[in-house]
Amino acid sequence: MKKVIYALILPLVVVSGLVFANHAIKSETSKKPSPKPLSAAEREAAVKEWESTPEGIKYKTWEASPAGEKVFVAEAKIRKHISTFTNMEAVVTSLSLPPGARLGFGVMVRINGDDYIVRFEPEKFQLDQLQSLKVNDKIFIRSRAVSHAPKYSYPIILGDYVERDSKVIFKRVPRKGGC
C-alpha cells in the first residue's frame, strides 16, 4: 500500500515542480520593461539626424526631383482607395519588374494613366494563379499599403487582393501570430 501511495505522490510532486518553474519563468520575462515610445521632440530630432546622413541627403534630393514628385503625385491619386481598401481597376503592362528590382514577385500595372509596381507575397499554391496573368489583362486590386523608394520610378503597391473576370486570383494570407 505504501508503494502505491509513493507511486502516486512522486508524479504529483514532479508535475507541480514543473508548473511552478514554468510560472516563475513566465513572470520573469513579463517584468522586462517595454521600450517607451519616442516623444514628438525625440522623433523629430531623430529625423533631423537621419536627414544629415548621406542616405538622408540622397533621399531628400530624390524627393525634390521631378521623378520623386511624380511618384508622390501618383501615390496621392490612389490614397483614397488604399485607406478605404476598395477596388482599383488596373491593366497589367509588364509581367516583370524594372531591372535590378529586389521586391520579389510582382507585376507592373497602369491605374488611371499612372504606372505602379504591384508586389506580392504569395504562398506557393497562389503563385500559379498569379503567373497566369498576361499583359493587357484587366484586374481589380485592393491594397492596404503603398510605398516608395528612390531606387524605383514608380510607387510600390502591396497586393492584398486581386481579381480577374470576377474570380479571385490572389488573396494575401494574414501572418499567424499577430501583426
PyRosetta script that sets phi, psi and omega in degrees:
from pyrosetta import init, pose_from_sequence

init()
pose = pose_from_sequence("MKKVIYALILPLVVVSGLVFANHAIKSETSKKPSPKPLSAAEREAAVKEWESTPEGIKYKTWEASPAGEKVFVAEAKIRKHISTFTNMEAVVTSLSLPPGARLGFGVMVRINGDDYIVRFEPEKFQLDQLQSLKVNDKIFIRSRAVSHAPKYSYPIILGDYVERDSKVIFKRVPRKGGC")
pose.set_psi(1, -40.8)
pose.set_omega(1, 179.1)
pose.set_phi(2, -62.5)
pose.set_psi(2, -37.7)
pose.set_omega(2, -179.6)
pose.set_phi(3, -64.2)
pose.set_psi(3, -37.9)
pose.set_omega(3, 179.5)
pose.set_phi(4, -66.5)
pose.set_psi(4, -42.4)
pose.set_omega(4, 180.0)
pose.set_phi(5, -64.6)
pose.set_psi(5, -44.7)
pose.set_omega(5, 177.4)
pose.set_phi(6, -62.5)
pose.set_psi(6, -39.0)
pose.set_omega(6, 179.3)
pose.set_phi(7, -65.3)
pose.set_psi(7, -30.7)
pose.set_omega(7, 178.3)
pose.set_phi(8, -82.5)
pose.set_psi(8, -34.9)
pose.set_omega(8, -177.5)
pose.set_phi(9, -75.9)
pose.set_psi(9, -37.3)
pose.set_omega(9, -178.1)
pose.set_phi(10, -58.6)
pose.set_psi(10, -50.6)
pose.set_omega(10, 177.6)
pose.set_phi(11, -63.1)
pose.set_psi(11, -32.6)
pose.set_omega(11, 178.7)
pose.set_phi(12, -64.0)
pose.set_psi(12, -41.3)
pose.set_omega(12, 178.9)
pose.set_phi(13, -66.4)
pose.set_psi(13, -43.4)
pose.set_omega(13, -178.9)
pose.set_phi(14, -64.0)
pose.set_psi(14, -46.8)
pose.set_omega(14, -179.1)
pose.set_phi(15, -64.1)
pose.set_psi(15, -43.4)
pose.set_omega(15, 179.9)
pose.set_phi(16, -65.6)
pose.set_psi(16, -33.9)
pose.set_omega(16, 175.7)
pose.set_phi(17, -64.4)
pose.set_psi(17, -42.2)
pose.set_omega(17, 178.5)
pose.set_phi(18, -66.0)
pose.set_psi(18, -40.8)
pose.set_omega(18, 178.7)
pose.set_phi(19, -63.5)
pose.set_psi(19, -44.6)
pose.set_omega(19, 179.4)
pose.set_phi(20, -63.4)
pose.set_psi(20, -43.6)
pose.set_omega(20, 179.8)
pose.set_phi(21, -63.4)
pose.set_psi(21, -41.8)
pose.set_omega(21, 179.3)
pose.set_phi(22, -64.2)
pose.set_psi(22, -40.5)
pose.set_omega(22, 178.3)
pose.set_phi(23, -64.1)
pose.set_psi(23, -40.3)
pose.set_omega(23, 179.9)
pose.set_phi(24, -65.3)
pose.set_psi(24, -38.8)
pose.set_omega(24, 179.5)
pose.set_phi(25, -67.2)
pose.set_psi(25, -43.3)
pose.set_omega(25, 179.9)
pose.set_phi(26, -64.5)
pose.set_psi(26, -40.3)
pose.set_omega(26, -178.9)
pose.set_phi(27, -69.8)
pose.set_psi(27, -30.9)
pose.set_omega(27, 177.4)
pose.set_phi(28, -68.2)
pose.set_psi(28, -43.0)
pose.set_omega(28, -178.4)
pose.set_phi(29, -69.5)
pose.set_psi(29, -30.3)
pose.set_omega(29, -179.2)
pose.set_phi(30, -76.3)
pose.set_psi(30, -15.2)
pose.set_omega(30, -179.3)
pose.set_phi(31, -81.1)
pose.set_psi(31, -8.0)
pose.set_omega(31, 179.0)
pose.set_phi(32, -65.8)
pose.set_psi(32, 134.3)
pose.set_omega(32, -179.2)
pose.set_phi(33, -70.5)
pose.set_psi(33, 138.4)
pose.set_omega(33, 176.6)
pose.set_phi(34, -82.1)
pose.set_psi(34, 147.8)
pose.set_omega(34, -178.7)
pose.set_phi(35, -66.2)
pose.set_psi(35, 136.1)
pose.set_omega(35, -179.3)
pose.set_phi(36, -75.4)
pose.set_psi(36, 139.5)
pose.set_omega(36, 175.5)
pose.set_phi(37, -66.7)
pose.set_psi(37, 147.3)
pose.set_omega(37, -179.1)
pose.set_phi(38, -70.7)
pose.set_psi(38, 144.3)
pose.set_omega(38, 175.5)
pose.set_phi(39, -75.2)
pose.set_psi(39, 168.7)
pose.set_omega(39, -178.7)
pose.set_phi(40, -61.2)
pose.set_psi(40, -39.8)
pose.set_omega(40, -179.4)
pose.set_phi(41, -67.4)
pose.set_psi(41, -41.3)
pose.set_omega(41, 178.7)
pose.set_phi(42, -65.8)
pose.set_psi(42, -40.5)
pose.set_omega(42, 178.7)
pose.set_phi(43, -63.1)
pose.set_psi(43, -43.9)
pose.set_omega(43, 179.7)
pose.set_phi(44, -64.2)
pose.set_psi(44, -39.4)
pose.set_omega(44, 178.1)
pose.set_phi(45, -65.1)
pose.set_psi(45, -39.0)
pose.set_omega(45, 178.4)
pose.set_phi(46, -65.4)
pose.set_psi(46, -39.3)
pose.set_omega(46, 178.2)
pose.set_phi(47, -66.0)
pose.set_psi(47, -44.0)
pose.set_omega(47, 178.4)
pose.set_phi(48, -60.2)
pose.set_psi(48, -41.6)
pose.set_omega(48, 179.2)
pose.set_phi(49, -63.5)
pose.set_psi(49, -43.4)
pose.set_omega(49, 179.6)
pose.set_phi(50, -65.3)
pose.set_psi(50, -39.1)
pose.set_omega(50, -179.1)
pose.set_phi(51, -63.3)
pose.set_psi(51, -21.5)
pose.set_omega(51, 179.1)
pose.set_phi(52, -86.8)
pose.set_psi(52, -7.9)
pose.set_omega(52, 176.9)
pose.set_phi(53, -78.5)
pose.set_psi(53, 162.2)
pose.set_omega(53, 178.5)
pose.set_phi(54, -57.9)
pose.set_psi(54, -38.1)
pose.set_omega(54, 178.4)
pose.set_phi(55, -65.9)
pose.set_psi(55, -40.7)
pose.set_omega(55, 179.0)
pose.set_phi(56, -65.5)
pose.set_psi(56, -40.3)
pose.set_omega(56, 178.3)
pose.set_phi(57, -64.8)
pose.set_psi(57, -43.1)
pose.set_omega(57, 179.1)
pose.set_phi(58, -62.1)
pose.set_psi(58, -42.5)
pose.set_omega(58, 179.6)
pose.set_phi(59, -64.5)
pose.set_psi(59, -46.1)
pose.set_omega(59, -179.2)
pose.set_phi(60, -62.6)
pose.set_psi(60, -36.9)
pose.set_omega(60, 176.9)
pose.set_phi(61, -64.6)
pose.set_psi(61, -44.8)
pose.set_omega(61, 178.7)
pose.set_phi(62, -63.8)
pose.set_psi(62, -40.7)
pose.set_omega(62, -178.3)
pose.set_phi(63, -59.7)
pose.set_psi(63, -36.6)
pose.set_omega(63, -178.6)
pose.set_phi(64, -86.5)
pose.set_psi(64, -11.2)
pose.set_omega(64, -178.5)
pose.set_phi(65, -74.8)
pose.set_psi(65, 162.7)
pose.set_omega(65, 176.6)
pose.set_phi(66, -58.9)
pose.set_psi(66, -36.7)
pose.set_omega(66, 179.3)
pose.set_phi(67, -65.1)
pose.set_psi(67, -43.1)
pose.set_omega(67, 178.3)
pose.set_phi(68, -65.9)
pose.set_psi(68, -41.9)
pose.set_omega(68, 178.9)
pose.set_phi(69, -63.6)
pose.set_psi(69, -38.1)
pose.set_omega(69, 178.7)
pose.set_phi(70, -62.3)
pose.set_psi(70, -41.1)
pose.set_omega(70, 179.0)
pose.set_phi(71, -64.7)
pose.set_psi(71, -44.0)
pose.set_omega(71, -179.3)
pose.set_phi(72, -66.6)
pose.set_psi(72, -36.0)
pose.set_omega(72, 177.1)
pose.set_phi(73, -65.8)
pose.set_psi(73, -43.4)
pose.set_omega(73, 178.7)
pose.set_phi(74, -63.2)
pose.set_psi(74, -39.6)
pose.set_omega(74, 177.0)
pose.set_phi(75, -61.9)
pose.set_psi(75, -42.7)
pose.set_omega(75, -178.2)
pose.set_phi(76, -62.9)
pose.set_psi(76, -32.3)
pose.set_omega(76, -179.2)
pose.set_phi(77, -65.1)
pose.set_psi(77, -29.4)
pose.set_omega(77, -177.5)
pose.set_phi(78, -107.8)
pose.set_psi(78, 1.8)
pose.set_omega(78, -176.0)
pose.set_phi(79, -56.3)
pose.set_psi(79, -39.4)
pose.set_omega(79, -179.3)
pose.set_phi(80, -63.2)
pose.set_psi(80, -42.7)
pose.set_omega(80, 179.3)
pose.set_phi(81, -65.7)
pose.set_psi(81, -36.2)
pose.set_omega(81, 179.9)
pose.set_phi(82, -67.5)
pose.set_psi(82, -46.9)
pose.set_omega(82, -175.8)
pose.set_phi(83, -69.5)
pose.set_psi(83, -29.4)
pose.set_omega(83, 180.0)
pose.set_phi(84, -98.5)
pose.set_psi(84, -3.5)
pose.set_omega(84, 179.2)
pose.set_phi(85, 55.7)
pose.set_psi(85, 51.5)
pose.set_omega(85, 178.8)
pose.set_phi(86, -109.5)
pose.set_psi(86, 165.4)
pose.set_omega(86, -177.4)
pose.set_phi(87, -66.3)
pose.set_psi(87, 139.4)
pose.set_omega(87, 171.1)
pose.set_phi(88, -119.4)
pose.set_psi(88, 125.8)
pose.set_omega(88, 178.8)
pose.set_phi(89, -80.0)
pose.set_psi(89, 128.2)
pose.set_omega(89, -176.6)
pose.set_phi(90, -136.2)
pose.set_psi(90, 156.9)
pose.set_omega(90, 174.8)
pose.set_phi(91, -120.7)
pose.set_psi(91, 128.8)
pose.set_omega(91, 179.7)
pose.set_phi(92, -69.9)
pose.set_psi(92, 124.0)
pose.set_omega(92, -179.8)
pose.set_phi(93, -105.9)
pose.set_psi(93, -24.1)
pose.set_omega(93, 179.3)
pose.set_phi(94, -155.8)
pose.set_psi(94, 143.0)
pose.set_omega(94, 179.2)
pose.set_phi(95, -92.4)
pose.set_psi(95, 1.2)
pose.set_omega(95, 178.2)
pose.set_phi(96, -126.4)
pose.set_psi(96, 155.9)
pose.set_omega(96, 179.8)
pose.set_phi(97, -85.8)
pose.set_psi(97, 166.3)
pose.set_omega(97, 178.5)
pose.set_phi(98, -56.9)
pose.set_psi(98, 152.5)
pose.set_omega(98, -179.8)
pose.set_phi(99, -55.7)
pose.set_psi(99, 136.1)
pose.set_omega(99, 178.9)
pose.set_phi(100, 84.4)
pose.set_psi(100, 2.8)
pose.set_omega(100, -178.4)
pose.set_phi(101, -70.0)
pose.set_psi(101, 138.9)
pose.set_omega(101, 178.8)
pose.set_phi(102, -122.0)
pose.set_psi(102, 44.5)
pose.set_omega(102, -176.0)
pose.set_phi(103, -101.1)
pose.set_psi(103, 0.7)
pose.set_omega(103, -177.0)
pose.set_phi(104, 87.4)
pose.set_psi(104, -143.0)
pose.set_omega(104, -178.9)
pose.set_phi(105, -84.6)
pose.set_psi(105, 134.1)
pose.set_omega(105, 178.0)
pose.set_phi(106, -169.3)
pose.set_psi(106, 172.8)
pose.set_omega(106, 177.9)
pose.set_phi(107, -136.5)
pose.set_psi(107, 163.8)
pose.set_omega(107, 174.3)
pose.set_phi(108, -100.2)
pose.set_psi(108, 136.8)
pose.set_omega(108, 179.0)
pose.set_phi(109, -133.4)
pose.set_psi(109, 162.3)
pose.set_omega(109, 174.2)
pose.set_phi(110, -118.8)
pose.set_psi(110, 124.9)
pose.set_omega(110, 177.5)
pose.set_phi(111, -123.7)
pose.set_psi(111, 120.1)
pose.set_omega(111, 179.3)
pose.set_phi(112, 50.3)
pose.set_psi(112, 41.5)
pose.set_omega(112, 175.5)
pose.set_phi(113, 85.5)
pose.set_psi(113, -2.6)
pose.set_omega(113, 178.7)
pose.set_phi(114, -113.2)
pose.set_psi(114, 145.2)
pose.set_omega(114, 179.2)
pose.set_phi(115, -90.7)
pose.set_psi(115, 143.7)
pose.set_omega(115, -179.5)
pose.set_phi(116, -138.7)
pose.set_psi(116, 153.6)
pose.set_omega(116, 168.8)
pose.set_phi(117, -95.6)
pose.set_psi(117, 129.4)
pose.set_omega(117, 173.9)
pose.set_phi(118, -109.8)
pose.set_psi(118, 117.4)
pose.set_omega(118, -177.0)
pose.set_phi(119, -103.9)
pose.set_psi(119, 137.8)
pose.set_omega(119, -179.7)
pose.set_phi(120, -120.3)
pose.set_psi(120, 151.4)
pose.set_omega(120, 170.5)
pose.set_phi(121, -119.2)
pose.set_psi(121, 72.1)
pose.set_omega(121, -172.2)
pose.set_phi(122, -81.0)
pose.set_psi(122, 152.0)
pose.set_omega(122, 167.9)
pose.set_phi(123, -78.9)
pose.set_psi(123, 164.3)
pose.set_omega(123, -177.4)
pose.set_phi(124, -57.3)
pose.set_psi(124, -41.3)
pose.set_omega(124, -176.8)
pose.set_phi(125, -72.1)
pose.set_psi(125, -18.6)
pose.set_omega(125, -179.4)
pose.set_phi(126, -88.7)
pose.set_psi(126, -17.2)
pose.set_omega(126, -176.2)
pose.set_phi(127, -63.1)
pose.set_psi(127, -37.5)
pose.set_omega(127, 179.8)
pose.set_phi(128, -62.0)
pose.set_psi(128, -41.9)
pose.set_omega(128, -179.5)
pose.set_phi(129, -65.6)
pose.set_psi(129, -39.4)
pose.set_omega(129, 179.7)
pose.set_phi(130, -70.2)
pose.set_psi(130, -34.2)
pose.set_omega(130, -179.7)
pose.set_phi(131, -73.3)
pose.set_psi(131, -8.5)
pose.set_omega(131, 176.0)
pose.set_phi(132, -79.6)
pose.set_psi(132, -6.9)
pose.set_omega(132, 177.9)
pose.set_phi(133, -65.2)
pose.set_psi(133, 147.0)
pose.set_omega(133, 177.8)
pose.set_phi(134, -128.5)
pose.set_psi(134, 159.3)
pose.set_omega(134, 176.5)
pose.set_phi(135, -61.4)
pose.set_psi(135, 140.8)
pose.set_omega(135, -178.4)
pose.set_phi(136, 75.2)
pose.set_psi(136, 7.6)
pose.set_omega(136, 172.3)
pose.set_phi(137, -68.6)
pose.set_psi(137, 137.4)
pose.set_omega(137, 175.1)
pose.set_phi(138, -93.0)
pose.set_psi(138, 124.0)
pose.set_omega(138, -178.5)
pose.set_phi(139, -130.1)
pose.set_psi(139, 162.8)
pose.set_omega(139, 173.1)
pose.set_phi(140, -115.4)
pose.set_psi(140, 130.3)
pose.set_omega(140, -176.4)
pose.set_phi(141, -118.9)
pose.set_psi(141, 140.4)
pose.set_omega(141, 168.3)
pose.set_phi(142, -123.1)
pose.set_psi(142, 141.5)
pose.set_omega(142, -179.3)
pose.set_phi(143, -147.9)
pose.set_psi(143, 154.7)
pose.set_omega(143, 175.6)
pose.set_phi(144, -107.6)
pose.set_psi(144, -4.1)
pose.set_omega(144, -175.0)
pose.set_phi(145, -148.6)
pose.set_psi(145, 141.3)
pose.set_omega(145, 171.5)
pose.set_phi(146, -134.1)
pose.set_psi(146, 139.6)
pose.set_omega(146, -178.4)
pose.set_phi(147, -138.2)
pose.set_psi(147, -178.9)
pose.set_omega(147, 179.5)
pose.set_phi(148, -151.3)
pose.set_psi(148, 160.8)
pose.set_omega(148, 177.1)
pose.set_phi(149, -152.3)
pose.set_psi(149, 142.9)
pose.set_omega(149, -179.3)
pose.set_phi(150, -58.9)
pose.set_psi(150, -22.7)
pose.set_omega(150, -179.1)
pose.set_phi(151, -68.8)
pose.set_psi(151, -26.3)
pose.set_omega(151, -174.6)
pose.set_phi(152, -113.4)
pose.set_psi(152, 143.6)
pose.set_omega(152, 179.5)
pose.set_phi(153, -90.7)
pose.set_psi(153, 11.8)
pose.set_omega(153, -176.6)
pose.set_phi(154, -135.1)
pose.set_psi(154, 149.2)
pose.set_omega(154, 171.4)
pose.set_phi(155, -66.3)
pose.set_psi(155, 152.6)
pose.set_omega(155, -177.4)
pose.set_phi(156, -112.3)
pose.set_psi(156, 116.7)
pose.set_omega(156, 179.3)
pose.set_phi(157, -100.0)
pose.set_psi(157, 131.9)
pose.set_omega(157, 173.8)
pose.set_phi(158, -85.5)
pose.set_psi(158, 114.6)
pose.set_omega(158, -177.6)
pose.set_phi(159, -76.0)
pose.set_psi(159, 113.7)
pose.set_omega(159, 177.2)
pose.set_phi(160, -98.0)
pose.set_psi(160, -29.3)
pose.set_omega(160, -174.0)
pose.set_phi(161, -154.1)
pose.set_psi(161, 130.4)
pose.set_omega(161, 177.9)
pose.set_phi(162, -135.3)
pose.set_psi(162, 134.1)
pose.set_omega(162, 175.0)
pose.set_phi(163, -132.1)
pose.set_psi(163, 146.0)
pose.set_omega(163, 177.7)
pose.set_phi(164, -135.4)
pose.set_psi(164, 132.8)
pose.set_omega(164, -178.9)
pose.set_phi(165, 53.1)
pose.set_psi(165, 43.3)
pose.set_omega(165, 179.0)
pose.set_phi(166, 62.1)
pose.set_psi(166, 20.2)
pose.set_omega(166, 176.7)
pose.set_phi(167, -121.8)
pose.set_psi(167, 132.4)
pose.set_omega(167, 178.5)
pose.set_phi(168, -72.3)
pose.set_psi(168, 122.1)
pose.set_omega(168, 176.9)
pose.set_phi(169, -108.2)
pose.set_psi(169, -12.3)
pose.set_omega(169, 175.8)
pose.set_phi(170, -155.2)
pose.set_psi(170, 133.9)
pose.set_omega(170, 172.5)
pose.set_phi(171, -141.6)
pose.set_psi(171, 120.0)
pose.set_omega(171, -176.6)
pose.set_phi(172, -64.3)
pose.set_psi(172, 133.8)
pose.set_omega(172, 177.9)
pose.set_phi(173, -88.1)
pose.set_psi(173, 122.6)
pose.set_omega(173, -179.9)
pose.set_phi(174, -62.3)
pose.set_psi(174, 145.2)
pose.set_omega(174, 178.3)
pose.set_phi(175, -69.7)
pose.set_psi(175, 144.9)
pose.set_omega(175, 179.6)
pose.set_phi(176, -82.5)
pose.set_psi(176, 146.9)
pose.set_omega(176, 175.1)
pose.set_phi(177, 88.5)
pose.set_psi(177, 27.1)
pose.set_omega(177, 174.1)
pose.set_phi(178, 113.9)
pose.set_psi(178, -137.9)
pose.set_omega(178, -173.1)
pose.set_phi(179, -58.1)
pose.dump_pdb("model.pdb")
